[in-house]
Amino acid sequence: MPRSQNKVASRRRRKKVLKQAKGFWGRRSKLITVAKHHVDKAMQYMYRDRRRKKREFRSLWIIRINAAARLNGLTYSKLIDALHKKSIDINRKVLAELAVNNQEAFAEICKLATK
């Protein structure tokens, strides 16, 4: 019996990898073995960085809230503690947005928390 080769599936698999490698530099986008390695590595970075992005944004929000709180005579930790004690549920993303774009509203929140 002759050896069967599923050329359709093989070509489809290779084309899929090369399509994912589109835009890579040099051989990384042309040769299947090199492209496969770099696509796999890119997928690892994608997986890792989807989680890292969340950490970095939360850190950025905390930095912005702390800077704005210090302009209002508080620190970040004292502001968050006061908000929790007053049971004011406002997340860090919204607080950071107010701190950057609407300082008056942020100042009112600070006053409300420290009353």
Order of alpha helices (4+ residues) and beta strands (2+ residues): alpha-alpha-alpha-alpha-alpha
